[in-house]
Amino acid sequence: MRKLFYIPIVHNQADLGSMGSELSLEGERKYGVEKWKKHLIEVDESWDKIENELIKKIKKIDKIKIYQDGLPIIGEIGLKIIKDVAEKGSKNYQIIEKLIDKGAILEQAENKELLFKEYHLISDIINAKPEDKLKASLIYQSESIKLLNDRDEFIANQINTTLNEIGIAFFGSAHSIIDKLDKNIKIVEIKFFDKISLNF
């Protein structure tokens, strides 16, 4: 039977690239500076727990398949993205980099066109003038549910068709992928983010 370690994640600021600073400022505005700092510390601590749990549960890393939220590119470019984002402080990508160094294989999880569409919708909200933010938010809300479902369908199909033995999947908690996976894939969920103080 195939096995997938499924990890519902919360991104840290480094994961979000160019939008990370803006979204962090939004977090500070919404929750206050001190609560937001505490949230960021809790996210990083949760990533440390995830890494320790993976070390305990997986003895042989060689040829394990890795599926990453928001990453539509593999090969040389995909590995460079992993390395660059890991160097910028992403705990998620640091774990993946270590796994790849031990023989794990990065698989394409996402559809590039769907990701670009979501990126532009979020960018429109961030970059909108104050009087246009509500309109941009409503546009995002009207399209985001179908867009997320389309992404989830693509991701599940990628896992179903490429997973041979053992895989590790890192996806945000908004995703609904598990119910779309083949029944002969045993799912082992590793949850550490459900206890953090803020849900942003």
C-alpha positions in Angstrom: 0.0 0.0 0.0 1.2 3.5 -0.8 1.6 5.9 2.1 1.4 9.7 2.2 2.5 11.8 5.2 0.1 14.8 4.9 1.1 17.9 6.7 -1.4 20.8 7.0 0.8 23.9 7.1 0.9 27.6 8.0 3.3 29.6 5.9 6.0 31.8 7.5 6.9 35.1 6.0 9.8 33.8 3.9 7.4 31.3 2.2 5.3 34.1 0.8 8.1 35.8 -1.2 7.3 39.3 -2.4 3.9 39.3 -0.7 5.3 38.2 2.7 6.1 41.7 4.0 2.7 43.1 3.0 0.8 40.2 4.5 2.9 40.5 7.7 2.0 44.2 8.0 -1.6 43.2 7.5 -1.2 40.7 10.4 0.2 43.5 12.6 -2.7 45.8 11.7 -5.3 43.1 12.4 -3.9 41.6 15.6 -1.3 44.1 16.9 2.5 43.9 16.8 3.0 41.8 19.9 0.3 39.2 19.1 1.7 39.0 15.5 5.3 38.5 16.8 4.0 35.7 19.0 2.2 34.1 16.1 5.4 34.1 13.9 7.4 32.5 16.8 4.7 29.8 17.2 4.7 29.1 13.4 8.5 28.6 13.5 8.3 26.4 16.6 5.6 24.2 14.9 7.9 23.7 11.9 10.6 22.5 14.3 8.1 19.9 15.7 7.1 18.8 12.2 10.8 18.2 11.3 11.4 16.2 14.5 8.2 14.1 13.8 9.3 13.3 10.3 12.7 12.2 11.5 11.0 9.9 14.0 8.5 8.4 11.5 10.6 8.1 8.3 13.8 6.0 8.6 14.6 5.7 4.9 14.4 9.0 2.9 15.7 7.7 -0.4 13.1 8.0 -3.3 10.4 9.5 -1.1 8.2 11.8 -3.2 7.7 15.4 -2.0 4.6 17.5 -2.9 4.7 21.2 -2.0 2.0 23.8 -1.8 2.5 26.7 -4.3 5.4 25.0 -6.2 4.5 24.2 -9.9 8.1 23.7 -11.1 10.5 20.8 -10.5 13.9 19.9 -12.1 16.8 22.3 -11.8 14.7 25.4 -11.5 12.5 23.9 -8.8 15.6 22.8 -6.8 17.0 26.4 -7.1 13.7 27.8 -5.8 13.8 25.4 -2.8 17.4 26.5 -2.1 16.8 30.2 -2.5 13.6 30.3 -0.3 15.3 28.0 2.3 18.2 30.5 2.5 15.7 33.3 3.1 14.4 31.6 6.2 11.6 29.3 5.1 11.4 26.5 7.6 9.2 24.5 5.2 11.8 24.8 2.4 14.7 24.1 4.7 13.0 20.8 5.6 12.5 19.9 2.0 16.1 20.8 1.1 17.3 18.4 3.8 15.1 15.7 2.5 16.3 16.2 -1.0 19.9 16.1 0.1 19.1 12.6 1.6 17.6 11.3 -1.7 14.0 12.5 -1.7 12.4 13.4 -5.0 10.6 16.7 -5.7 7.4 16.2 -7.7 5.3 18.8 -9.4 2.2 19.4 -7.3 0.7 22.5 -8.7 -0.6 23.9 -11.9 1.3 27.1 -12.9 -1.7 28.9 -14.6 -4.0 28.4 -11.6 -1.3 29.6 -9.2 -0.7 32.7 -11.3 -4.4 33.5 -11.4 -4.6 33.3 -7.6 -1.4 35.4 -7.2 -2.8 38.2 -9.4 -6.1 38.2 -7.5 -4.3 38.5 -4.1 -1.9 41.1 -5.6 -4.9 43.2 -6.8 -6.1 43.3 -3.2 -2.7 44.3 -1.8 -2.0 46.9 -4.4 -5.5 48.4 -4.6 -6.2 51.9 -3.5 -8.1 52.1 -0.2 -11.4 52.9 -2.0 -10.9 49.9 -4.4 -9.9 47.2 -1.8 -13.4 46.1 -1.1 -14.1 45.5 -4.8 -10.9 43.6 -5.2 -11.7 41.5 -2.1 -15.2 40.7 -3.4 -13.7 39.6 -6.8 -11.3 37.3 -5.0 -14.0 35.8 -2.8 -16.2 35.1 -5.8 -13.4 33.3 -7.7 -11.4 31.8 -4.9 -13.6 28.8 -4.0 -13.6 27.4 -7.6 -9.9 28.3 -8.0 -9.0 26.4 -4.9 -11.1 23.4 -5.9 -9.4 23.3 -9.3 -6.0 23.4 -7.7 -7.0 20.6 -5.3 -8.2 18.5 -8.2 -4.9 19.0 -10.0 -2.8 18.3 -6.9 -4.7 15.1 -6.0 -4.3 13.8 -9.6 -0.6 14.5 -9.4 -0.2 12.5 -6.2 -2.5 9.7 -7.5 -0.4 9.3 -10.6 3.1 9.8 -9.3 3.2 8.3 -5.8 4.8 4.9 -5.8 5.6 4.0 -2.2 5.9 6.9 0.3 5.3 10.6 -0.1 5.3 13.8 2.0 2.7 16.5 1.2 2.9 20.1 2.6 -0.3 22.0 2.0 -2.2 24.8 3.6 -5.2 24.0 5.8 -7.6 25.6 3.3 -6.9 22.8 0.8 -9.2 19.8 0.5 -7.0 17.1 -1.1 -7.2 14.0 1.1 -10.8 13.2 0.0 -9.7 13.3 -3.6 -6.9 10.8 -3.2 -7.0 7.1 -4.3 -8.3 4.8 -1.6 -5.2 2.6 -1.7 -3.1 5.5 -0.3 -2.7 5.4 3.4 -2.8 8.9 4.8 -0.8 9.8 8.0 -1.6 13.3 9.0 1.0 15.3 11.0 -0.7 18.2 12.7 1.1 20.9 14.7 -0.5 24.1 13.5 -3.9 23.6 14.9 -2.7 24.8 18.4 -1.2 28.2 17.3 -2.9 31.2 18.8 -3.9 33.1 15.5 -5.4 31.8 12.3 -4.3 34.2 9.6 
